[in-house]
Amino acid sequence: MQIEGPRQRGHVLLVAGDAAVRRRAVQVAPSANLAALGVVPVAGLLNSDAPGDTTYLDGVRDPNTVLTRLRTAAATPGPLFVYLSGRLTVDRRAHRLHLALAGTTSASVRWTALPWDWLGGELRDRPPGLTTLLLDLVADRAAWPLLQEYGGPPETPTADVYGVVRPPGSVGGGNTVSSYTRHWIDQLHSNPTRPDHLRLHALAVGAAALPPGSLVLPTARALGTRPRPVGPPAAGAHATGPAQGFPVPDPEPSRAADVPVPERDPRAHIHALATSGRHPEAADLARAWEQHVLRTRGSTSDEALEWLEIRADLARMADDFPLATRLWITAGRTRLARQPADAPEVRAAATGALHCWTRLKDPDTATRAGLELLDLLRTLPHPNPDHLRLAEQRMELLNRAPSPTAAGG
């Protein structure tokens, strides 16, 4: 929602932490993300026409420098937009979450990284509704178990927090703008009227082809604590897909408790349904919107492919790994037909297919899907050797094992 009232001066604080690198492959390049956001007008970042200042912190090694800039930003009377990109880690002694800064190592976290609770401490006295925190992060192997245990970073109650945290070992985009930040900026530029932050985030998540297991913030619990936006029902309501026949339901207060109703795009609503355990509802709504997109945009549109990938990740979240594997393989093949074989989105689809395939329990199902998966992996110009080796080894084991029919005969 556009911030109204007195035109009090706002502030934009953009912070690039340490790059996330695994086996020499860059998973997130914070400097590239800051460069891309740096050309976005301040009004677009603040979602306000109030005048504002911008502070860039890139390559900083001293957490006290970040703290000083954060404290100055928090004191601004108007809207505040804080962007953090980089690697999340934990210190060995206190096991506290930190944003790694330039030069941070596993042994120096306590002295060279930004403690996450400093962030909440500096922002806690700001009035509600004036602060947006946008995150594009990768967790390292030390931080990931902690994030899974608590469902994400510690909450910052006075700020609206949006963003993604990708798991360790996920495929990245190299030294380029990461997919979530890139799509966030693209959606900001492509919409004639600036969407509110929740819808902008939902559009970016739906388009970004995030790796399986990524944490998407806000969580369903956090969404449930926010006021529900007032607006028309989702576009395409009452539309019925010709194949599945699933209607897009009108928002119902009794079914949407703790779940916000989007103005037009349903992705945030679908994600909230899935993360709160309402998997059939999320899947039905996603299938209906996929059919709506197929009718209005065509089967070869980018939007149709995005909804295929959304359905794949919903199937993974519901532990329907046979369906998730098939959908990710289909998404990978479709992207291969449209994009270079080494595109990050192609690799992300292949990684999603592999992750879900390894969870298949039935040998016959795993064997059939494994043949298609190997074909996809071997098509990539430089397949991840660990992924290819894992798939080949499991296929060898499946081929050696006697089938249930033979064992019973």
Sine and cosine of phi, psi and omega as CSV:
sin_phi,cos_phi,sin_psi,cos_psi,sin_omega,cos_omega
0.00,0.00,0.70,-0.72,0.01,-1.00
-0.90,0.44,0.76,-0.65,0.00,-1.00
-0.95,0.30,0.77,-0.63,-0.04,-1.00
-0.90,-0.43,0.03,-1.00,0.02,-1.00
0.98,-0.20,-0.31,-0.95,-0.02,-1.00
-0.85,0.53,0.60,-0.80,-0.02,-1.00
-0.99,0.13,0.90,0.43,0.03,-1.00
-0.96,0.29,0.60,-0.80,-0.09,-1.00
-0.89,0.46,0.70,-0.72,0.02,-1.00
-0.97,-0.25,-0.05,-1.00,-0.05,-1.00
-0.50,-0.87,0.61,-0.79,0.09,-1.00
-0.87,-0.49,0.82,-0.57,0.03,-1.00
-0.86,-0.50,0.91,-0.42,-0.02,-1.00
-0.93,-0.36,0.86,-0.52,-0.10,-1.00
-0.84,-0.54,0.85,-0.53,0.09,-1.00
-0.97,-0.24,0.91,-0.42,0.09,-1.00
-1.00,0.09,-0.39,-0.92,-0.01,-1.00
-0.96,0.27,0.59,-0.80,0.06,-1.00
-0.91,0.41,0.56,-0.83,0.09,-1.00
-1.00,-0.08,0.89,-0.45,-0.07,-1.00
-0.77,-0.64,0.72,-0.70,0.08,-1.00
-0.71,-0.71,0.83,-0.55,-0.03,-1.00
0.79,0.61,0.70,0.71,0.04,-1.00
0.93,0.37,0.07,1.00,0.05,-1.00
-0.99,-0.15,0.80,-0.60,-0.02,-1.00
-0.98,0.19,0.84,-0.55,0.02,-1.00
-1.00,-0.02,-0.57,0.82,0.11,-0.99
-0.53,-0.85,0.71,-0.70,-0.02,-1.00
-0.92,-0.39,1.00,-0.01,-0.09,-1.00
-0.85,0.52,-0.59,0.81,-0.02,-1.00
-0.89,0.45,-0.64,0.77,0.04,-1.00
-0.91,0.42,-0.62,0.78,0.02,-1.00
-0.90,0.43,-0.68,0.74,0.01,-1.00
-0.91,0.42,-0.62,0.78,0.02,-1.00
-0.88,0.47,-0.64,0.77,0.00,-1.00
-0.93,0.36,-0.68,0.73,0.01,-1.00
-0.94,0.33,-0.43,0.90,-0.05,-1.00
-0.91,0.43,-0.37,0.93,0.00,-1.00
-1.00,-0.08,-0.03,1.00,0.06,-1.00
-0.98,0.19,0.74,-0.67,0.02,-1.00
-0.84,0.55,0.58,-0.82,-0.02,-1.00
-0.84,0.55,-0.62,0.78,-0.01,-1.00
-0.87,0.49,-0.58,0.82,0.02,-1.00
-0.93,0.36,-0.64,0.77,0.01,-1.00
-0.94,0.35,-0.66,0.75,-0.02,-1.00
-0.98,0.19,-0.29,0.96,-0.16,-0.99
0.81,0.59,0.72,0.69,-0.05,-1.00
-0.38,-0.92,0.50,-0.87,0.07,-1.00
-1.00,-0.04,0.18,0.98,0.06,-1.00
-0.93,0.36,0.56,-0.83,0.08,-1.00
-0.90,0.43,0.46,-0.89,-0.05,-1.00
-0.42,-0.91,0.33,-0.94,0.05,-1.00
-0.94,-0.35,0.35,-0.94,0.01,-1.00
-0.77,-0.64,0.71,-0.70,0.07,-1.00
-0.86,-0.51,0.80,-0.61,0.05,-1.00
-0.96,-0.29,0.76,-0.65,0.10,-0.99
-0.82,-0.57,0.97,-0.24,-0.03,-1.00
-0.75,-0.67,0.80,-0.59,0.00,-1.00
0.99,0.14,0.23,0.97,-0.01,-1.00
-0.94,0.33,0.65,-0.76,-0.01,-1.00
-0.93,-0.36,-0.27,0.96,-0.06,-1.00
-0.96,-0.27,0.89,-0.46,0.00,-1.00
-0.89,0.46,-0.42,0.91,0.02,-1.00
-0.93,0.37,-0.48,0.88,0.10,-1.00
-0.90,0.43,-0.69,0.72,0.04,-1.00
-0.90,0.44,-0.67,0.74,0.00,-1.00
-0.87,0.50,-0.67,0.74,0.00,-1.00
-0.89,0.46,-0.71,0.70,0.01,-1.00
-0.92,0.40,-0.61,0.79,0.03,-1.00
-0.91,0.42,-0.64,0.77,0.00,-1.00
-0.91,0.41,-0.64,0.77,0.05,-1.00
-0.90,0.43,-0.68,0.73,0.01,-1.00
-0.90,0.44,-0.66,0.75,-0.03,-1.00
-0.91,0.42,-0.40,0.92,-0.02,-1.00
-0.99,0.15,-0.13,0.99,-0.02,-1.00
-0.91,0.42,0.66,-0.75,-0.06,-1.00
-0.98,0.20,-0.34,0.94,-0.06,-1.00
-0.99,-0.17,-0.36,-0.93,-0.03,-1.00
-0.91,0.42,0.55,-0.84,-0.01,-1.00
-0.78,-0.63,0.75,-0.66,0.06,-1.00
-0.85,-0.52,0.87,-0.49,0.00,-1.00
-0.88,-0.47,0.79,-0.62,0.01,-1.00
-0.87,-0.50,0.78,-0.63,0.04,-1.00
-0.83,-0.56,0.75,-0.66,0.05,-1.00
-0.67,-0.74,0.64,-0.77,0.03,-1.00
0.52,-0.86,-0.54,-0.84,-0.13,-0.99
-0.92,-0.40,0.78,-0.63,0.11,-0.99
-1.00,-0.01,0.66,-0.75,0.02,-1.00
-0.57,-0.82,0.03,-1.00,0.04,-1.00
-0.75,-0.66,0.45,-0.89,0.08,-1.00
-1.00,0.07,0.49,-0.87,-0.13,-0.99
-0.94,0.33,-0.55,0.84,-0.13,-0.99
-0.99,0.15,-0.86,0.52,-0.09,-1.00
-1.00,-0.01,-0.21,0.98,-0.01,-1.00
0.85,0.53,0.69,0.72,0.05,-1.00
-0.99,-0.16,0.55,-0.84,-0.01,-1.00
-0.97,0.23,0.67,-0.74,0.00,-1.00
-0.69,-0.73,0.45,-0.89,0.25,-0.97
-1.00,-0.05,0.91,-0.42,0.00,-1.00
-0.91,0.41,0.70,-0.72,0.07,-1.00
-0.97,-0.25,0.04,-1.00,-0.04,-1.00
-0.84,0.54,0.79,-0.61,0.03,-1.00
1.00,0.03,-0.04,1.00,0.00,-1.00
-0.92,0.39,0.76,-0.65,0.11,-0.99
-0.88,-0.47,0.17,-0.98,-0.02,-1.00
-0.87,0.49,-0.47,0.88,-0.02,-1.00
-1.00,0.06,-0.27,0.96,-0.10,-0.99
-0.92,-0.40,0.26,0.97,-0.10,-0.99
-0.83,0.56,-0.70,0.72,-0.10,-0.99
-0.89,0.45,-0.38,0.92,-0.08,-1.00
-0.94,-0.35,-0.34,0.94,-0.14,-0.99
-0.86,-0.51,0.02,1.00,-0.02,-1.00
-0.87,-0.49,0.33,-0.94,-0.04,-1.00
-1.00,0.00,0.91,-0.42,0.05,-1.00
-0.88,0.47,0.71,-0.70,-0.06,-1.00
-0.90,0.44,-0.56,0.83,-0.04,-1.00
-0.94,0.34,-0.28,0.96,0.13,-0.99
-0.90,0.44,-0.58,0.81,-0.01,-1.00
-0.88,0.48,-0.80,0.60,0.01,-1.00
-0.90,0.45,-0.58,0.81,-0.01,-1.00
-0.90,0.43,-0.61,0.79,-0.02,-1.00
-0.98,0.21,-0.46,0.89,-0.08,-1.00
-1.00,-0.09,-0.16,0.99,-0.19,-0.98
-0.91,0.40,-0.41,0.91,-0.04,-1.00
-1.00,-0.03,0.04,1.00,0.01,-1.00
-0.97,0.23,0.53,-0.85,0.02,-1.00
-0.89,0.45,0.60,-0.80,0.05,-1.00
-0.87,0.49,0.56,-0.83,0.09,-1.00
1.00,0.00,-0.05,1.00,-0.04,-1.00
-0.94,-0.35,-0.04,1.00,-0.13,-0.99
-0.82,-0.58,0.78,-0.62,0.09,-1.00
-0.86,-0.52,0.77,-0.64,0.05,-1.00
-0.90,-0.43,0.89,-0.45,-0.01,-1.00
-0.93,-0.36,0.77,-0.64,-0.11,-0.99
-0.84,-0.54,0.69,-0.72,0.17,-0.98
-0.69,-0.72,1.00,-0.09,-0.23,-0.97
-0.75,-0.66,0.34,-0.94,0.18,-0.98
-0.81,-0.59,0.73,-0.68,0.05,-1.00
-1.00,-0.02,0.65,-0.76,0.08,-1.00
-1.00,0.09,-0.03,-1.00,-0.10,-0.99
-0.92,0.39,-0.41,0.91,0.04,-1.00
-0.98,0.22,-0.58,0.82,-0.08,-1.00
-1.00,0.08,-0.48,0.88,-0.14,-0.99
-0.86,0.50,-0.72,0.69,0.02,-1.00
-0.86,0.51,-0.60,0.80,0.02,-1.00
-0.91,0.41,-0.67,0.74,0.02,-1.00
-0.91,0.41,-0.63,0.77,0.03,-1.00
-0.91,0.40,-0.60,0.80,0.00,-1.00
-0.90,0.44,-0.66,0.75,-0.08,-1.00
-0.98,-0.20,-0.04,1.00,0.04,-1.00
0.99,0.16,0.14,0.99,0.01,-1.00
0.54,-0.84,-0.05,-1.00,0.05,-1.00
-0.91,0.41,0.35,-0.94,0.09,-1.00
-0.81,0.59,0.63,-0.78,-0.07,-1.00
-0.94,0.33,0.48,-0.88,0.09,-1.00
-0.90,-0.44,1.00,-0.01,-0.26,-0.97
-0.84,0.55,-0.59,0.81,-0.09,-1.00
-1.00,0.07,-0.05,1.00,-0.03,-1.00
-0.92,-0.39,0.54,-0.84,0.19,-0.98
-1.00,0.08,0.91,-0.42,-0.11,-0.99
-0.96,-0.26,0.80,-0.59,0.05,-1.00
-0.75,-0.67,0.45,-0.89,0.09,-1.00
0.57,-0.82,-0.19,-0.98,-0.04,-1.00
-0.68,-0.73,0.51,-0.86,0.15,-0.99
-0.79,-0.61,0.91,-0.41,-0.03,-1.00
-1.00,0.02,0.49,-0.87,-0.05,-1.00
-0.97,0.25,0.30,-0.96,0.05,-1.00
-0.89,0.45,0.58,-0.81,0.01,-1.00
0.99,0.12,0.00,1.00,-0.01,-1.00
-0.95,0.31,0.42,-0.91,0.00,-1.00
-0.95,0.31,0.72,-0.69,0.01,-1.00
-0.93,-0.38,-0.07,-1.00,-0.04,-1.00
-0.97,-0.24,0.26,0.96,-0.04,-1.00
0.96,0.28,-0.44,-0.90,-0.03,-1.00
-1.00,0.10,0.71,0.71,0.01,-1.00
-0.81,-0.58,0.11,-0.99,0.02,-1.00
-0.89,0.45,0.75,-0.67,-0.03,-1.00
-0.93,0.36,0.37,-0.93,-0.17,-0.99
-0.90,0.44,-0.65,0.76,-0.03,-1.00
-0.91,0.42,-0.77,0.64,0.00,-1.00
-0.89,0.46,-0.65,0.76,0.00,-1.00
-0.88,0.48,-0.71,0.70,-0.02,-1.00
-0.95,0.32,-0.52,0.86,0.08,-1.00
-0.87,0.49,-0.71,0.70,0.02,-1.00
-0.92,0.38,-0.68,0.73,0.00,-1.00
-0.86,0.50,-0.70,0.71,0.00,-1.00
-0.91,0.41,-0.57,0.82,0.05,-1.00
-0.90,0.44,-0.66,0.75,-0.03,-1.00
-0.97,0.23,-0.54,0.84,-0.17,-0.99
-1.00,0.08,-0.31,0.95,-0.01,-1.00
-1.00,0.04,0.80,-0.60,-0.04,-1.00
-0.88,0.47,-0.58,0.81,0.12,-0.99
-0.92,-0.39,0.74,-0.67,-0.12,-0.99
-0.89,0.45,0.89,-0.46,0.04,-1.00
-0.92,0.40,0.38,-0.93,0.12,-0.99
-0.94,0.35,0.17,-0.99,-0.13,-0.99
-0.89,0.46,-0.59,0.80,-0.01,-1.00
-0.90,0.44,-0.72,0.69,-0.02,-1.00
-0.94,0.35,-0.62,0.79,0.03,-1.00
-0.88,0.48,-0.68,0.74,0.05,-1.00
-0.89,0.46,-0.70,0.72,-0.02,-1.00
-0.89,0.46,-0.66,0.75,0.04,-1.00
-0.89,0.45,-0.65,0.76,-0.01,-1.00
-0.92,0.39,-0.68,0.74,0.02,-1.00
-0.88,0.47,-0.69,0.72,-0.02,-1.00
-0.91,0.42,-0.46,0.89,-0.06,-1.00
-0.99,-0.10,-0.21,0.98,-0.22,-0.97
-1.00,0.10,-0.19,0.98,-0.03,-1.00
0.78,0.63,0.86,0.51,-0.05,-1.00
-0.93,0.36,0.49,-0.87,0.04,-1.00
-0.89,0.45,0.50,-0.87,0.05,-1.00
-0.83,0.55,0.64,-0.77,0.03,-1.00
1.00,0.03,-0.09,1.00,-0.01,-1.00
-0.86,0.50,0.61,-0.79,0.10,-0.99
-1.00,0.08,0.80,-0.60,0.04,-1.00
-0.94,-0.34,0.82,-0.57,-0.03,-1.00
-0.93,-0.37,0.66,-0.75,0.16,0.99
-0.98,0.20,0.42,-0.91,0.09,-1.00
-0.96,0.28,0.20,-0.98,0.03,-1.00
-0.86,0.50,-0.59,0.80,0.01,-1.00
-0.90,0.43,-0.69,0.72,0.00,-1.00
-0.92,0.40,-0.62,0.78,0.03,-1.00
-0.88,0.47,-0.60,0.80,-0.05,-1.00
-0.92,0.40,-0.32,0.95,0.00,-1.00
-1.00,0.04,-0.07,1.00,-0.07,-1.00
-0.99,-0.12,0.44,-0.90,0.11,-0.99
-0.89,0.45,0.61,-0.79,0.02,-1.00
-0.97,0.22,0.77,-0.64,0.01,-1.00
-0.90,0.43,0.57,-0.82,0.01,-1.00
-0.99,-0.16,0.79,-0.61,-0.01,-1.00
0.00,-1.00,-0.03,-1.00,-0.01,-1.00
-0.93,0.36,0.35,-0.94,0.05,-1.00
-0.91,0.42,0.24,-0.97,-0.06,-1.00
-0.83,0.55,0.64,-0.77,0.05,-1.00
-0.87,0.50,0.66,-0.75,-0.03,-1.00
1.00,-0.01,0.10,0.99,0.01,-1.00
-0.86,0.51,0.60,-0.80,-0.06,-1.00
0.96,0.27,-0.04,1.00,0.05,-1.00
-0.95,0.31,0.63,-0.78,-0.02,-1.00
-0.86,-0.51,0.79,-0.61,0.02,-1.00
-0.93,0.36,0.65,-0.76,-0.05,-1.00
-0.93,0.36,-0.45,0.89,-0.04,-1.00
-1.00,-0.05,-0.85,0.53,-0.07,-1.00
-0.98,0.17,-0.55,0.83,0.00,-1.00
0.96,0.29,0.47,0.88,0.02,-1.00
-1.00,-0.05,0.86,-0.50,0.04,-1.00
-0.97,0.24,0.48,-0.88,0.15,-0.99
-1.00,0.07,0.92,-0.40,-0.13,-0.99
-0.97,0.24,0.48,-0.88,0.20,-0.98
-0.93,0.37,0.47,-0.88,0.08,-1.00
-0.87,0.49,0.76,-0.65,0.03,-1.00
-0.86,-0.51,0.85,-0.53,-0.02,-1.00
-0.83,0.56,-0.59,0.81,-0.05,-1.00
-0.93,0.37,-0.47,0.88,-0.02,-1.00
-0.99,-0.13,-0.27,0.96,-0.11,-0.99
-0.96,-0.28,0.29,0.96,0.02,-1.00
-0.86,0.51,0.76,-0.65,-0.07,-1.00
0.94,0.33,0.17,0.98,-0.02,-1.00
-0.77,-0.63,0.85,-0.53,-0.02,-1.00
-0.97,0.26,0.47,-0.88,0.04,-1.00
-0.99,-0.16,0.88,-0.48,-0.03,-1.00
-0.95,0.30,0.40,-0.91,0.01,-1.00
-0.94,0.34,-0.71,0.71,0.01,-1.00
-0.69,-0.73,-0.81,0.59,-0.05,-1.00
-0.99,0.14,0.76,-0.65,-0.13,-0.99
-1.00,-0.04,0.13,0.99,-0.17,-0.99
-0.90,0.43,-0.68,0.74,0.03,-1.00
-0.90,0.43,-0.62,0.79,0.03,-1.00
-0.90,0.44,-0.70,0.72,0.01,-1.00
-0.90,0.45,-0.70,0.71,0.01,-1.00
-0.88,0.47,-0.65,0.76,0.02,-1.00
-0.90,0.43,-0.63,0.77,0.08,-1.00
-0.86,0.51,-0.72,0.69,-0.06,-1.00
-0.92,0.39,-0.70,0.71,-0.04,-1.00
-0.95,0.33,-0.30,0.95,0.08,-1.00
-1.00,-0.07,0.15,0.99,0.10,-0.99
1.00,-0.01,0.07,1.00,-0.03,-1.00
-1.00,-0.08,0.90,0.44,-0.14,-0.99
-0.91,0.41,-0.69,0.72,0.01,-1.00
-0.86,0.51,-0.65,0.76,0.02,-1.00
-0.90,0.43,-0.67,0.74,0.01,-1.00
-0.89,0.45,-0.68,0.73,-0.01,-1.00
-0.92,0.40,-0.66,0.75,0.01,-1.00
-0.89,0.46,-0.71,0.70,-0.02,-1.00
-0.91,0.41,-0.63,0.78,0.02,-1.00
-0.92,0.40,-0.66,0.75,0.03,-1.00
-0.89,0.45,-0.65,0.76,0.00,-1.00
-0.90,0.43,-0.67,0.74,0.02,-1.00
-0.94,0.34,-0.54,0.84,0.08,-1.00
-0.89,0.46,-0.69,0.73,0.02,-1.00
-0.91,0.42,-0.63,0.78,0.05,-1.00
-0.88,0.48,-0.68,0.74,0.01,-1.00
-0.92,0.39,-0.65,0.76,0.03,-1.00
-0.87,0.50,-0.63,0.78,-0.01,-1.00
-0.96,0.28,-0.61,0.79,-0.12,-0.99
-1.00,-0.04,-0.48,0.88,-0.06,-1.00
-0.91,-0.41,-0.34,0.94,0.01,-1.00
0.99,-0.14,0.41,-0.91,-0.08,-1.00
-0.95,0.32,-0.30,0.95,-0.01,-1.00
-0.99,-0.12,0.12,0.99,-0.04,-1.00
-0.97,0.22,0.41,-0.91,0.08,-1.00
-0.88,0.47,-0.59,0.81,-0.02,-1.00
-0.90,0.45,-0.62,0.78,0.02,-1.00
-0.89,0.45,-0.64,0.77,0.03,-1.00
-0.93,0.38,-0.61,0.79,0.04,-1.00
-0.87,0.48,-0.66,0.75,-0.01,-1.00
-0.95,0.32,-0.50,0.86,0.12,-0.99
-0.88,0.48,-0.69,0.73,0.00,-1.00
-0.95,0.32,-0.56,0.83,0.09,-1.00
-0.88,0.47,-0.70,0.72,0.03,-1.00
-0.90,0.45,-0.59,0.81,0.03,-1.00
-0.89,0.45,-0.70,0.72,-0.02,-1.00
-0.95,0.30,-0.53,0.85,0.09,-1.00
-0.90,0.44,-0.64,0.77,0.05,-1.00
-0.89,0.45,-0.64,0.77,0.06,-1.00
-0.89,0.46,-0.70,0.72,-0.01,-1.00
-0.89,0.45,-0.49,0.87,0.02,-1.00
-1.00,0.02,0.09,1.00,-0.02,-1.00
0.90,0.43,0.39,0.92,0.11,-0.99
-1.00,-0.03,0.97,0.25,-0.15,-0.99
-0.95,0.31,-0.52,0.86,0.10,-1.00
-0.86,0.51,-0.72,0.69,0.01,-1.00
-0.92,0.39,-0.68,0.73,-0.02,-1.00
-0.87,0.49,-0.66,0.75,0.01,-1.00
-0.88,0.47,-0.73,0.68,-0.01,-1.00
-0.88,0.48,-0.69,0.73,-0.05,-1.00
-0.93,0.37,-0.64,0.77,0.02,-1.00
-0.92,0.39,-0.63,0.78,0.05,-1.00
-0.89,0.45,-0.69,0.72,0.04,-1.00
-0.88,0.48,-0.67,0.74,0.03,-1.00
-0.89,0.45,-0.66,0.75,0.01,-1.00
-0.89,0.45,-0.70,0.72,0.03,-1.00
-0.90,0.44,-0.66,0.75,-0.01,-1.00
-0.90,0.44,-0.68,0.73,0.03,-1.00
-0.91,0.41,-0.59,0.81,0.04,-1.00
-0.87,0.49,-0.52,0.85,0.00,-1.00
-0.97,0.25,-0.25,0.97,-0.09,-1.00
-0.88,-0.47,-0.40,0.92,-0.14,-0.99
-0.81,-0.59,0.27,-0.96,0.12,-0.99
-0.86,0.50,0.53,-0.85,-0.08,-1.00
-0.91,0.42,-0.35,0.94,0.00,-1.00
-0.99,-0.16,0.25,0.97,0.02,-1.00
-0.91,0.41,0.62,-0.79,-0.01,-1.00
-0.83,0.56,-0.58,0.81,-0.01,-1.00
-0.92,0.39,-0.57,0.82,0.05,-1.00
-0.91,0.42,-0.72,0.69,0.00,-1.00
-0.90,0.43,-0.60,0.80,0.02,-1.00
-0.90,0.44,-0.65,0.76,0.04,-1.00
-0.91,0.42,-0.66,0.75,0.03,-1.00
-0.90,0.43,-0.64,0.77,0.04,-1.00
-0.91,0.42,-0.66,0.75,0.06,-1.00
-0.88,0.47,-0.66,0.75,0.02,-1.00
-0.90,0.44,-0.68,0.73,-0.01,-1.00
-0.90,0.44,-0.71,0.70,-0.01,-1.00
-0.84,0.54,-0.71,0.70,-0.04,-1.00
-0.96,0.29,-0.58,0.82,0.00,-1.00
-0.90,0.44,-0.59,0.80,0.00,-1.00
-0.92,0.38,-0.24,0.97,0.01,-1.00
-1.00,-0.07,-0.04,1.00,0.00,-1.00
-0.95,0.31,0.76,-0.65,-0.05,-1.00
-1.00,-0.10,-0.58,0.81,-0.05,-1.00
-0.96,0.27,0.85,-0.53,-0.07,-1.00
-0.87,0.50,-0.67,0.75,-0.02,-1.00
-0.90,0.44,-0.70,0.71,0.03,-1.00
-0.89,0.46,-0.68,0.73,0.00,-1.00
-0.91,0.42,-0.60,0.80,0.00,-1.00
-0.92,0.39,-0.72,0.70,-0.01,-1.00
-0.89,0.45,-0.71,0.70,0.01,-1.00
-0.93,0.36,-0.53,0.85,-0.02,-1.00
-0.90,0.44,-0.58,0.81,0.04,-1.00
-0.89,0.47,-0.68,0.73,0.01,-1.00
-0.93,0.36,-0.61,0.79,0.00,-1.00
-0.91,0.42,-0.71,0.70,0.02,-1.00
-0.87,0.49,-0.62,0.78,0.04,-1.00
-0.88,0.48,-0.64,0.77,0.02,-1.00
-0.93,0.38,-0.73,0.68,-0.05,-1.00
-0.89,0.46,-0.65,0.76,-0.04,-1.00
-0.96,0.29,-0.24,0.97,0.05,-1.00
-0.97,0.24,-0.43,0.90,-0.02,-1.00
-0.92,0.40,0.64,-0.77,-0.07,-1.00
-0.91,0.42,-0.57,0.82,0.02,-1.00
-0.69,-0.72,0.97,0.26,-0.06,-1.00
-0.90,0.45,0.54,-0.84,0.09,-1.00
-0.86,0.51,0.88,-0.48,-0.08,-1.00
-0.88,0.48,-0.56,0.83,0.03,-1.00
-0.91,0.40,-0.66,0.75,0.00,-1.00
-0.91,0.42,-0.73,0.68,-0.02,-1.00
-0.90,0.44,-0.67,0.74,0.00,-1.00
-0.89,0.45,-0.68,0.74,0.01,-1.00
-0.88,0.48,-0.71,0.70,-0.02,-1.00
-0.91,0.42,-0.67,0.74,-0.01,-1.00
-0.92,0.40,-0.66,0.75,0.00,-1.00
-0.91,0.42,-0.66,0.75,0.00,-1.00
-0.93,0.38,-0.60,0.80,0.04,-1.00
-0.90,0.43,-0.61,0.79,0.06,-1.00
-0.88,0.48,-0.68,0.73,0.02,-1.00
-0.91,0.42,-0.65,0.76,0.01,-1.00
-0.90,0.43,-0.62,0.79,-0.01,-1.00
-0.94,0.34,-0.48,0.88,0.03,-1.00
-0.98,0.22,-0.50,0.87,-0.09,-1.00
-0.95,0.32,0.69,-0.72,0.05,-1.00
-0.92,0.38,0.61,-0.79,0.02,-1.00
-0.95,0.32,0.42,-0.91,0.02,-1.00
-0.85,0.52,-0.55,0.83,-0.01,-1.00
-0.92,0.39,-0.72,0.69,0.00,-1.00
-0.91,0.42,-0.61,0.79,-0.02,-1.00
-0.92,0.38,-0.54,0.84,-0.02,-1.00
-1.00,0.07,-0.27,0.96,-0.08,-1.00
-0.99,0.12,0.00,0.00,0.00,0.00
